[in-house]
Amino acid sequence: MKLKKWIFIAVLLVILYYTFIVNTLLTLSVIAAFIVAFKLYKFYARKKLNKLSDSKELFRQSELGHFIALVAKVAKADGRVHELEAQLIGMMFDDISKLFDKKEKARAIMKEIFNDEKQTIDDTSEITKSLNKLLGRSILKRKQYISFLIQLAFIDNGISMEEERLLRQIVNDLNISSEAYDSILNSFKNKMKNTQQSMSESEAYKVLGVKEDDDINTIKKAYRKLIRKYHPDIISSQEKDESYMEEATAKTQEINQAYQIIKDIKKI
C-alpha cells in the first residue's frame, strides 16, 4: 500500500509539474516570442517607412505617395485648391510627417508630389488602380481613404459636380461599391446639415471660445488651435471606426462657420 501510495504521489507530482510549471514556462516563452516578433516587425516597418524619405521617386511609388496624388486630384478637380482645402492638406502633411525621423524632408517631398500631381487629373484612374493593388484586401483602409477625400471635397462648402465625378471614378477603381460610397456620402451630408444650420453671433464666439472684445490675433490663434485639434487625421483614423472622419468633418465645419461669422462681424 505504501508503495502504491508513493507511486500515486509521484505520478501526481509529475502531472502537476507538467501542467503548472512546464506549460507555464512554455506559455511565457511563446508570449515573449510574440512580443519580440512584434517589436522586430515595428522596427523593420519603421525602417522601411523611413526609406521613403530618401527620394521623391521612392515616396511616390508607395501607398502614401499614391494617396497624396489622389488628394491633389480631388483638391484641384474644380479648377483651384481653395484656402480651406490647402489648410486641411497642410495638416495632413504634418500628421504623416510625424511618422518619419526626417520630418521636414518627408513633408517637403509630400508637398512636391502634391504640386506635381495637381497639374492634371487625366491619370487619376491609372493612379487609383495602382493604389488598389497596393492595398491588397484591406476594405477598411479603402473606405478611410475615400472618407478623407469626401471630407476634402466637403470642406469648401459642398461637393462640386467635378469633385463628385472624380470621386465616383476613384471609388470604382478602388473596387468599392456604389452603395458603400453612397452610404459614406449620405452620412457626411447628414452631419453637414446639422452644422450648417444658422449660427448666432454669440454661438460663434462660444464655439471658438473667445470673447467679443478679443483682438483678431487672439481669435485667429483660437481658430487655428481648434482646427488643428479637431481636423480629421488620416493616420489616427486607421485606429478608429468609420464615424470618426464624419464627426471630425462636422466639427471642422462648425469651427469654420463660426470663424467666418466672426470674420464678417470684424470685417477681416
GURO-939185 format. One record per atom (N, C-alpha, C): x, y, z; residue in one letter. Coordinates in steps of 0.001 Angstrom, whole numbers, padded with zeros to 6 digits, always signed. Each point is the difference from the previous one (the first is absolute). Layout:
N
XYZa ...
***
This chain:
268
+000829-001213+000000m -000829+001213+000000m +000861+001260+000000m +001075-000104+000799k +000867+001168+000080k +000650+000293-001345k +000414-001090-000704l +000628+000177-001297l -000967+000609-000998l -001232-000498+000005k -001019+000533-000904k -000273+001473+000299k +000020+000290+001307k -000255+001374+000414k +001087+000930-000532k +001251-000448+000121w +001120+000816-000464w +000009+000120-001528w -000396-001095-000640i -000091+000050-001468i -001069+001002-000434i -001142-000067+000707f -001098+000936-000288f +000445+001448+000195f +000690+000248+001118i +000487+001354+000295i +000997+000458-001065i +000877-000929-000408a +001014+000317-001009a -000652+000349-001329a -000981-000814-000398v -000708+000259-001261v -000721+001341+000066v -000650+000268+001159l -000727+001256+000192l +000943+001203-000101l +001169-000137+000624l +000980+001078-000045l +000491+000255-001427l +000217-001101-000737v +000432+000142-001403v -001062+000732-000815v -001261-000395+000217i -001109+000643-000722i -000078+001484+000348i +000079+000282+001304l -000048+001404+000442l +001173+000801-000564l +001160-000630-000041y +001205+000660-000502y -000176+000410-001463y -000472-000966-000808y -000154+000276-001418y -001182+000939-000278y -001006-000077+000893t -001182+000851-000199t +000259+001451+000366t +000615+000210+001170f +000127+001356+000526f +001375+000647-000167f +001034-000790-000232i +001343+000579-000105i +000488-000023-001444i +000064-001182-000594v +000505-000112-001366v -000880+000785-000968v -001345-000194+000104n -000917+000698-000890n +000027+001513+000211n +000170+000405+001251t +000094+001428+000302t +001233+000599-000649t +001121-000713+000137l +001239+000471-000618l -000137+000054-001522l -000675-001032-000546l -000217-000041-001443l -000876+001168-000444l -001075+000247+000765t -000909+001108-000314t +000719+001340+000054t +000790+000179+001077l +000750+001246+000135l +001012+000167-001131l +000599-001111-000401s +000969+000044-001097s -000671+000417-001311s -001207-000549-000225v -000747+000344-001213v -000386+001480+000006v -000466+000474+001171i -000378+001416+000138i +001208+000899-000259i +001131-000370+000608a +001229+000781-000183a +000422+000023-001466a -000156-001137-000672a +000367-000090-001417a -000883+000919-000847a -001310+000038+000331f -000918+000877-000721f +000359+001470+000211f +000355+000355+001243i +000375+001387+000311i +001237+000409-000785i +001004-000886-000011v +001241+000275-000741v -000292+000129-001496v -000828-000922-000515a -000337+000022-001424a -000734+001294-000368a -000908+000449+000880f -000759+001228-000242f +000924+001213-000013f +000935+000035+000953k +000942+001119+000056k +000918+000020-001226k +000414-001191-000441l +000825-000080-001204l -000780+000462-001231l -001287-000396-000050y -000854+000411-001107y -000135+001524-000037y -000239+000610+001169k -000136+001448+000075k +001303+000686-000396k +001121-000580+000431f +001311+000571-000312f +000245+000002-001504f -000234-001155-000638y +000237-000099-001436y -001040+000783-000803y -001240+000078+000523a -001033+000778-000679a +000359+001486+000021a +000482+000472+001141r +000412+001409+000096r +001226+000261-000872r +000927-000964-000016k +001191+000147-000827k -000390+000073-001475k -000940-000851-000406k -000477+000000-001381k -000701+001314-000326k -000802+000502+000964l -000701+001263-000197l +000982+001153-000157l +001018+000030+000856n +000967+001094-000038n +000795+000035-001298n +000112-001143-000663k +000709-000038-001284k -000717+000832-001053k -001315+000181+000188l -000778+000766-000972l +000489+001444-000102l +000534+000519+001105s +000458+001392-000014s +001364+000162-000673s +000568-001107-000500d +001284+000081-000702d -000137+000658-001370d -001176-000171-000617s -000198+000620-001312s -001483+000178-000303s -000297+000997-000836k -001391+000252-000393k -000552-001165-000805k +000840-000596-000844e -000438-001116-000854e -000436-001194+000842e +000796-000300+001033l -000310-001126+000884l -001291+000256+000765l -000157+001227+000487f -001206+000373+000751f -001228-000066-000900f +000158+000496-001222r -001129+000035-000930r -000523-001394-000326r +000878-001005-000001q -000402-001368-000329q -000696-000707+001163q +000057+000584+001189s -000574-000632+001188s -001508+000223+000072s -000635-000677+000948e -001431+000179+000238e -000316+001446+000362e +000809+000582+000896l -000204+001396+000398l +000166+000937-001193l +000998-000271-000844g +000228+000830-001181g -001184-000030-000948g -000568-001175-000186h -001187-000135-000856h -001178+000783+000592h -000173-000109+001307f -001125+000686+000638f +000149+001517-000107f +001209+000513+000224i +000241+001444-000119i -000304+000461-001423i +000331-000835-000992a -000309+000326-001391a -001511+000147-000196a -000777-000897+000601l -001460+000081-000118l -000549+001219+000738l +000597+000336+001130v -000396+001205+000734v +000180+001225-000899v +001117+000037-000712a +000276+001116-000913a -001051+000079-001108a -000388-001157-000540k -000989-000036-001085k -001355+000542+000476k -000441-000458+001167v -001305+000428+000529v +000029+001483+000359v +001099+000458+000605a +000104+001405+000400a -000065+000931-001208a +000536-000433-001120k +000061+000858-001202k -001127-000314-000989k -000885-000929+000344a -001039-000450-000939a -000883+001135-000496a -000295+000972+000870d -000876+001103-000406d +000782+001226-000472d +001262-000203-000342g +000767+001083-000616g +001057+000645+000871g -000202+000020+001312r +000993+000601+000888r -000061-000620+001394r +001103+000110+000711v +000059-000496+001380v -000444+001135+000920v -001150-000159+000644h -000542+001043+000865h +000805+000114+001295h -000173+001121+000663e +000765+000284+001229e -000196-001076+001068e -001255-000395+000222l -000279-001016+001027l +000551-001361-000401l -000034-000300-001293e +000587-001249-000483e +001503-000006+000241e +000647+001111-000325a +001444+000119+000206a +000355-000149+001474a -000844+000553+000855q +000224-000082+001441q -000084-001450+000484q -001020-000714-000458l -000175-001399+000387l +001149-000863-000526l +000413+000252-001233i +001099-000765-000595i +001299+000258+000749i +000227+001250+000389g +001192+000330+000780g +000038-000743+001321g -001157-000113+000657m -000058-000737+001265m +000190-001498-000235m -000487-000484-001153m +000209-001408-000352m +001499-000277-000155m +000714+000916-000653f +001450-000152-000146f +000682-000036+001370f -000456+000859+000904d +000565+000026+001356d -000223-001334+000708d -001225-000535-000128d -000339-001270+000661d +000869-001144-000527d +000135-000067-001315i +000774-001089-000604i +001487+000144+000302i +000508+001234-000047s +001441+000216+000203s +000458-000403+001398s -000929-000037+000951k +000345-000415+001368k +000457-001460+000055k -000354-000770-001009l +000386-001413-000045l +001471-000180-000372l +000607+001049-000533f +001362-000091-000523f +001023+000593+000954f +001210-000519-000076d +001099+000570+000782d +000395+001365-000572d +000064+000057-001336k +000312+001272-000669k -001313+000670-000407k -000639+000624+000971k -001349+000535-000188k -000077+001083-001075k +000909+000958+000062e -000041+001113-000947e +000255-000476-001435e +000923-000943-000146k +000307-000521-001332k -001197-000754-000563k -000643-000804+000838a -001187-000749-000437a -001121+000955-000399a -000183+001065+000787r -001053+000975-000300r +000280+000708-001324r +001254+000341-000221a +000378+000685-001240a -000255-000895-001213a +000287-001281+000139i -000233-000945-001100i -001500-000133-000282i -000798-000095+001057m -001450-000102-000182m -000553+001228-000711m +000517+001154+000361k -000454+001239-000639k +000377+000014-001474k +001185-000488-000329e +000435-000089-001396e -000914-000926-000795e -000290-001165+000588i -000879-000969-000675i -001370+000634-000250i -000528+000665+001016f -001311+000655-000126f +000021+001031-001129f +001014+000851-000015n +000085+001046-001024n +000141-000585-001408n +000721-001111-000107d +000137-000668-001309d -001335-000578-000455d -000678-000691+000914e -001201-000760-000346e -001235+000858-000206e -000002+001209+000541k -001188+000854-000159k -000072+000634-001389k +001045-000179-000794q +000050+000619-001324q -000996-000622-000973q -000353-001276+000235t -000941-000667-000914t -000803-001062+000751t -001221-000252-000480i -000810-001070+000595i -000178-001153-000991i +000620+000114-001167d -000181-001004-001059d +000507-001387+000402d +000991-000045+000900d +000580-001295+000380d -000566-000538+001313d -001131+000556+000443t -000595-000405+001279t -000322-001487+000040t -000610-000512-001064s -000396-001410-000033s +001221-000916+000094s +001049+000348-000705e +001228-000794+000019e +000606-000045+001411e +000023+001150+000667i +000557+000084+001356i -000862-000789+000983i -001316+000126-000141t -000914-000689+000919t +000102-001511-000136t +000093-000493-001215k +000131-001442-000220k +001316-000525+000576k +001044+000801-000098s +001293-000373+000576s -000098-000047+001526s -000682+000991+000593l -000212+000016+001452l -000828-001201+000422l -000992-000349-000806n -000866-001136+000304n +000808-001287+000177n +001022-000179-000840k +000869-001180+000110k +000821+000050+001286k +000494+001189+000344l +000821+000151+001205l -000806-000272+001272l -001296+000280-000023l -000844-000162+001187l -000404-001448+000260l +000219-000880-000962g -000354-001400+000207g -001484-000175+000271g -000334-000682+001110r -001402-000273+000320r -000575+000932+001059r +000721+001037+000348s -000430+000882+001086s -001173+000895-000408s -001214-000450+000297i -001205+000784-000288i -000054+001229+000904i +000384-000180+001268l -000068+001093+000968l +000871+001175-000430l +001221-000290-000435k +000903+001078-000397k -000524+000716-001243k -000594-000743-000915r -000598+000622-001186r -001080+000999+000416r -000866-000415+000928k -001084+000873+000464k +000535+001219+000748k +001090-000197+000751q +000592+001119+000730q +000577+001033-000962q +000651-000479-001052y +000540+000915-000999y -001116+000759-000714y -001057-000725-000364i -001132+000641-000665i -000662+001017+000923i -000127-000333+001264s -000601+000927+000970s +000793+001296+000074s +001327-000116-000018f +000819+001215+000048f -000191+000828-001266f -000059-000648-001145l -000186+000721-001264l -001366+000682-000049l -001023-000655+000551i -001333+000616+000081i +000062+001213+000908i +000682-000146+001135q +000149+001108+000945q +000690+001183-000662q +001034-000296-000771l +000739+001044-000705l -000922+000747-000973l -000824-000749-000711a -000930+000623-000954a -001067+000823+000718a -000417-000448+001175f -001054+000668+000759f +000461+001303+000644f +001294+000100+000308i +000461+001052+000900i -000215+001412-000555i -000066+000143-001323d -000228+001333-000578d -001468+000162-000395d -000876-000360+000933n -001451+000196-000135n -000664-000880-001054n +000324-001262+000016g -000724-000948-000829g +000813-000578-001141g -000495-001144-000513i +000684-000696-001089i -000490+000528-001344i +000927+000441-000826s -000358+000493-001330s -000254-001178-000936s -000566+000274-001165m -000274-001057-000971m +001292-000673-000450m +001057+000814-000172e +001295-000546-000431e +000582-000931+001069e -000103+000430+001258e +000508-000817+001109e -000796-001295+000129e -001310+000112-000142e -000874-001177+000095e +000340-001015-001091e +000209+000489-001209r +000335-000870-001127r +001332-000715+000249r +000981+000735+000500l +001318-000572+000244l -000035-001001+001160l -000751+000329+001037l -000116-000908+001148l -000621-001331-000408l -001017+000058-000841r -000646-001248-000442r +000943-000838-000866r +000826+000665-000766q +000987-000711-000800q +001011-000700+000909q +000463+000707+001032i +000955-000569+000960i -000622-001181+000739i -001253+000162+000429v -000722-001071+000697v -000087-001247-000859v -000326+000186-001270n -000117-001130-000927n +001340-000722-000164n +001075+000770-000136d +001327-000593-000208d +000574-000630+001273d -000561+000361+001153l +000421-000624+001255l -000875-001208+000356l -000888-000344-000930n -000910-001146+000199n -000902+000168+001218n -000416+001238+000239i -000990+000279+001045i -001353+000131-000696i -001011-000640+000534s -001313+000027-000647s -000620+001398+000083s -000874+000287-000953s -000708+001285-000007s -000844+000158+001255s -000553-001133+000466e -000833+000036+001212e +000830+000392+001218e +001215-000555+000097a +000877+000324+001126a +000405+001473-000049a +000299+000483-001206y +000381+001405-000159y -001160+000922+000362y -001199-000327-000502d -001180+000823+000296d -000283+000033+001495d +000220-001116+000670s -000216-000072+001437s +000949+000949+000743s +001281-000015-000398i +000986+000896+000617i -000357+001457-000305i -000343+000267-001257l -000323+001364-000429l -001226+000545+000724l -001036-000826+000127n -001224+000435+000677n +000232+000269+001486n +000881-000787+000605s +000345+000242+001405s +000654+001364+000161s +000878+000335-000938f +000646+001315+000025f -001036+001108-000191f -000900-000193-000960k -001003+001025-000288k -000895+000246+001214k -000388-001076+000677n -000848+000151+001189n +000714+000756+001110n +001300-000305+000164k +000786+000715+001008k +000119+001478-000367k +000151+000273-001298m +000152+001381-000454m -001270+000810+000230m -001167-000637-000193k -001271+000690+000218k -000100+000518+001421k +000473-000804+000941n -000066+000394+001411n +000908+001188+000311n +001133+000081-000705t +000951+001077+000285t -000272+001257-000823t -000740-000142-001105q -000223+001140-000871q -001277+000771+000352q -000656-000360+001076q -001152+000760+000453q +000477+001365+000477q -000888+000978-000033s +000394+001366+000350s +000641+000049+001375s +001099+000727+000098m +000744+000158+001244m -000009+001475+000376m -000364+000302+001224s -000035+001388+000442s +001412+000508+000289s +000130+001312+000149e +001308+000589+000302e +000537-000510+001334e -000888-000060+000993s +000436-000451+001331s +000449-001460-000037s -000695-000816-000815e +000381-001406-000134e +001360-000135-000686e +000237+000874-000972a +001280-000026-000725a +001167+000273+000951a -000159+000998+000852y +001057+000305+000975y +000186-001156+000980y -001119-000640+000352k +000058-001126+000932k +000721-001195-000613k -000267-000268-001272v +000646-001119-000691v +001512+000173-000006v +000460+001229-000269l +001442+000252-000040l +000599+000226+001386l -000873+000178+001006g +000502+000209+001359g +000658+001352+000182g -000511+001015-000720v +000556+001357+000105v -001089+000979+000416v +000415+001233+000325k -000934+001048+000403k -000146+001027-001121k -001092+000750+000052e -000274+000989-001040e +001062+001085-000065e +000604+000331+001143d +000992+001069+000019d +001430-000512-000193d +000161-001307-000292d +001329-000528-000283d +000509+000551-001327d +001325+000242-000077d +000549+000514-001256d +000094-001128-001032d +000260+000392-001234i -000025-000966-001100i +001091-001053+000127i +001146+000366+000539n +001081-000978+000176n -000398-001101+000969n -000716+000378+001071t -000482-000981+000978t -001019-000934-000642t -000871+000570-000826i -001038-000789-000676i +000626-000971-001003i +000963+000488-000777k +000680-000863-000974k +000741-001136+000694k +000641+000324+001115k +000746-001011+000758k -000938-001081+000516k -001178+000416+000521a -000985-000958+000513a -000536-000874-001126a -000249+000618-001164y -000510-000732-001162y +000993-001061-000446y +001263+000390-000174r +001024-000942-000465r +000197-001144+000989r -000064+000311+001270k +000167-001027+001035k -001126-001032-000077k -001235+000479-000176l -001148-000907-000076l +000026-000845-001275l +000337+000643-001121i +000072-000731-001263i +001041-001103+000074i +001145+000320+000572r +001070-000998+000122r -000426-001133+000942r -000783+000327+000999k -000435-001016+000969k -001047-000937-000588k -000942+000538-000774y -001139-000795-000449y +000060-000437-001461y +001004+000429-000750h +000037-000370-001412h +000101-001524-000142h -000560-000560-001069p +000062-001457-000207p +001419-000450-000326p +000557-000828+000828d +001379-000485-000139d -000014-001350-000719d +000579-000045-001202i -000026-001227-000805i +000763-001139+000674i +000969+000333+000832i +000760-001030+000715i -000800-000528+001185i -000555+000914+000792s -000796-000417+001164s -001247-000762-000406s -000560+000337-001166s -001245-000644-000439s +000156-001494-000204s +001238-000454-000233q +000238-001420-000243q -000133-000826+001278q -000074+000668+001145e -000168-000697+001271e -001393+000209+000577e -000893+000666-000785k -001328+000324+000503k -001074-000498-000951k -001266+000106+000443d -001085-000513-000833d -000352+000996-001102d -000943-000390-000857e -000317+000785-001191e -000617+001363+000324e -000623+000134+001175s -000659+001259+000343s +000990+001100+000364s +001259-000388+000255y +001001+000990+000428y +000138+001127-001012y +000162-000342-001281m +000224+001008-001029m -001217+000908-000157m -001200-000574+000118e -001221+000789-000117e -000094+001024+001124e +000257-000458+001230e -000092+000888+001162e +001071+001084-000044e +001205-000372-000445a +001079+000978-000110a -000344+001045-001057a -000607-000455-001090t -000407+000915-001069t -001067+000967+000491t -001002-000524+000701a -001087+000837+000511a +000535+001054+000969a +000912-000400+000871k +000579+000930+000965k +000832+001064-000712k +000749-000428-001005t +000810+000947-000774t -000889+001016-000701t -001109-000455-000563q -000935+000900-000678q -000611+000994+000980q -000328-000469+001189e -000570+000879+001024e +000993+001106+000386e +001263-000381+000161i +001044+000972+000360i +000201+001002-001133i +000008-000491-001238n +000158+000888-001155n -001170+000976-000129n -001214-000504+000258q -001184+000853-000080q +000064+001104+001048q +000383-000374+001215a +000109+000983+001080a +001049+001061-000330a +001126-000455-000543y +001078+000925-000348y -000436+000958-001108y -000731-000511-000983q -000475+000832-001095q -000960+001068+000503q -000890-000368+000921i -000956+000955+000568i +000737+001123+000724i +001000-000374+000797i +000759+001004+000758i +000828+000867-000951i +000543-000598-001057k +000754+000784-000989k -000894+001049-000653k -001245-000389-000291d -000951+000945-000605d -000320+001129+000968d -000146-000341+001272i -000301+001012+001024i +001167+000981+000144i +001198-000570+000045k +001213+000812+000210k +000469+000663-001297k -000632-000429-001135k +000379+000503-001323k +001492-000242-000286k +000402-001280+000204i +001393-000373-000220i +000235-000226-001497i 
***
